[in-house]
């Protein structure tokens, strides 16, 4: 029905937070999500802001907030940086690699 949430709850005698509607999302988001996932595969260390800039360069009209929302919905994360390998420096300028 096209009745507001506030009016529904008043008639039913319920609190409004029990009657929340689920967001439907925009029509045609699937190609955008596929493009985000493809860019994430291609550039593994890029975050949502850099991916949004790449999407704008390709021709999508998106803002960072929308890309962030889709990024979280798809469960994407930037992997942690690997620690640098430890080295032992010698006085003559050469180095010996530390072994585990």
MARBA-198091 format. One record per atom (N, C-alpha, C, CB): residue in three letters; y, x, z. Coordinates in steps of 0.05 Angstrom, whole numbers, plus 5000, padded with zeros to 4 digits. Glycine has a CB too. Example, Ala and Ser with C-alpha at 12.3 -4.5 7.8 and 13.67 -1.06 7.14 Angstrom:
REM residues 2
ALA488652645156 ALA491052465156 ALA493452645156 ALA491152265181 SER495552575142 SER497952735143 SER500152585157 SER498852825114 
This chain:
REM residues 100
UNK497750175000 UNK500050005000 UNK502550185000 UNK500049815024 UNK504650074991 UNK507150224990 UNK508950175014 UNK508650154964 UNK507750165037 UNK509250115062 UNK509550385076 UNK507749915081 UNK511750425088 UNK512250685101 UNK510350725125 UNK515150705110 UNK509950975131 UNK508251055154 UNK509350935180 UNK507951355155 UNK511950945183 UNK513150845208 UNK512650545211 UNK516150895207 UNK512850395189 UNK512450105190 UNK509550045196 UNK513349975164 UNK507650195183 UNK504850145188 UNK504150185218 UNK503150345171 UNK505150395229 UNK504550455257 UNK505750255276 UNK505450735265 UNK508150155269 UNK509349955286 UNK507649695286 UNK512249895277 UNK506649615263 UNK505049375260 UNK502349405275 UNK504549305231 UNK501149645272 UNK498449685284 UNK498649765313 UNK497049905269 UNK500949835323 UNK501249915351 UNK500150195357 UNK499949715368 UNK500250365337 UNK499150635341 UNK501450845339 UNK497050705319 UNK500951075350 UNK502851295348 UNK502751405319 UNK502251525368 UNK505051505310 UNK505251595282 UNK503451845276 UNK508151665276 UNK503052015295 UNK501552255290 UNK498552195285 UNK501752455313 UNK497651955292 UNK494851875286 UNK494451775258 UNK493951665306 UNK496651715244 UNK496451595217 UNK497551775195 UNK497951335217 UNK497552035200 UNK498752215180 UNK497152205154 UNK498852505191 UNK498552205132 UNK497252215106 UNK496852505098 UNK498952065084 UNK494652555083 UNK494152825074 UNK495952875049 UNK491152855067 UNK497053115047 UNK498653175023 UNK496953184999 UNK500153445027 UNK497953064977 UNK496353054952 UNK496653304935 UNK497252804937 UNK498853444938 UNK499253674921 UNK500453594895 UNK496753834918 UNK501153784879 UNK502253724853 UNK500053714832 UNK504353934845 UNK500653554811 UNK498753544789 UNK499053794773 UNK499253284771 UNK496853904764 UNK496954144747 UNK497254404762 UNK499154124728 UNK496354414787 UNK496454664802 UNK494154854797 UNK496654604832 UNK491954744785 UNK489654914781 UNK490055154763 UNK487454744770 UNK491555114740 UNK492055354724 UNK493755564739 UNK493555284698 UNK495555474756 UNK497155664771 UNK495455804792 UNK499455514786 UNK493655664805 UNK491855794825 UNK490055994811 UNK490155574839 UNK489055924787 UNK487356114773 UNK488856364765 UNK486155984747 UNK491456334757 UNK493056564750 UNK493656734775 UNK495756464738 UNK494156604798 UNK494556754823 UNK492056924830 UNK495356564846 UNK489756804828 UNK487256934834 UNK486757164815 UNK484856744834 UNK487357124789 UNK486957334770 UNK488857574775 UNK487457224741 UNK491357514781 UNK493257734788 UNK492457874814 UNK496057624791 UNK491257724833 UNK490357854858 UNK488058034852 UNK489657634878 UNK486257954834 UNK484058134827 UNK485058384813 UNK482057984809 UNK486958344796 UNK488058574780 UNK489658764797 UNK489758464757 UNK491358654815 UNK493058824832 UNK492258754861 UNK496058764827 UNK490358904872 UNK489258834898 UNK491058864922 UNK486858994903 UNK492959054920 UNK494759114942 UNK497358954942 UNK495359404943 UNK497658774922 UNK500158624921 UNK499958374939 UNK500758534891 UNK502158304951 UNK502358074968 UNK503357834952 UNK504058124992 UNK503857614966 UNK504557364951 UNK507357394939 UNK504557134970 UNK509157544951 UNK511857574939 UNK511757724913 UNK513757714959 UNK510257934912 UNK510058094887 UNK508557934866 UNK508658364893 UNK506457784874 UNK505057614855 UNK506857394844 UNK502557484869 UNK508657284861 UNK510557084852 UNK512457204831 UNK512156964876 UNK513257454836 UNK515057584816 UNK513557634790 UNK516057854828 UNK511057704791 UNK509457734767 UNK509157474752 UNK506757854773 UNK508757264767 UNK508456994754 UNK511056914740 UNK507656784775 UNK513356974753 UNK515856914740 UNK516257084715 UNK518156964760 UNK515357334715 UNK515557504691 UNK513857394669 UNK514657784698 UNK511557274675 UNK509857164655 UNK510956904643 UNK507057104666 UNK512456754660 UNK513756514649 UNK513356264667 UNK512656454623 UNK511956294690 UNK511756074709 UNK514356034723 UNK509456124729 UNK515055784729 UNK517455724745 UNK516455664773 UNK519055494733 UNK516255864790 UNK515255834817 UNK517155974836 UNK512355944820 UNK517055884862 UNK518556014883 UNK516456134902 UNK520455824898 UNK517456324919 UNK515556464936 UNK514156284956 UNK517156674952 UNK515556074965 UNK514355894985 UNK511855754973 UNK516355684994 UNK512055664948 UNK509855524935 UNK507455714932 UNK510655414908 UNK508055964923 UNK505856164920 UNK504656224947 UNK506956414907 UNK506256244968 UNK505156294995 UNK503356065004 UNK507456335015 UNK504155824999 UNK502555595007 UNK499855594993 UNK504055325001 UNK499855644967 UNK497355664951 UNK495755904960 UNK497955664921 UNK497056124966 UNK495756364975 UNK494156315000 UNK497856594980 UNK495456175019 UNK494056115045 UNK491855915040 UNK496056005065 UNK492255715023 UNK490255505018 UNK487755625006 UNK491455295000 UNK488055824989 UNK485755954976 UNK484556174994 UNK486656084950 UNK485756235016 UNK484656435035 UNK484956725026 UNK481756375039 UNK487056775010 UNK487457045000 UNK488857215021 UNK489157044974 UNK488157475022 UNK489357655041 UNK489557935027 UNK487757675067 UNK491558085035 UNK491858355026 UNK490058535043 UNK494858455026 UNK488258695030 UNK486458865047 UNK488059075062 UNK484358995029 UNK486859155084 UNK488159365101 UNK488159625086 UNK486659385128 UNK490159785091 UNK490260055079 UNK488160235092 UNK493060185083 UNK486960395076 UNK484960585086 UNK486460815100 UNK483160695063 UNK485360915122 UNK486661135136 UNK486461395119 UNK485361185164 UNK488561555122 UNK488561815107 UNK486361995119 UNK491261945108 UNK485262155101 UNK483162345110 UNK484462565126 UNK481562455086 UNK483262625149 UNK484362835166 UNK483763115155 UNK483162815194 UNK485663295157 UNK485263565147 UNK486163765169 UNK486863605121 UNK484863985169 UNK485564195188 UNK487164405172 UNK482964325201 UNK489564455180 UNK491364645166 UNK490864925177 UNK494364565168 UNK490765115159 UNK490565395167 UNK493265535165 UNK488365545149 UNK493565765177 UNK496065915177 UNK496866005149 UNK495966155195 UNK494966065132 UNK495566165105 UNK496265945085 UNK493266335095 UNK496365695093 UNK497065475075 UNK494665325065 UNK498565585053 UNK492265435068 UNK489865285058 UNK489065085079 UNK487565485052 UNK487364905071 UNK486464705090 UNK483464665089 UNK487964435086 UNK482264595111 UNK479464535112 UNK479164245120 UNK477964715133 UNK477564095105 UNK477163815111 UNK475563765135 UNK475963675086 UNK476363575152 UNK474863505176 UNK472363345168 UNK476563355196 UNK470163405179 UNK467663255174 UNK467263055196 UNK465263445171 UNK465962825189 UNK465462625210 UNK463362725230 UNK464562365198 
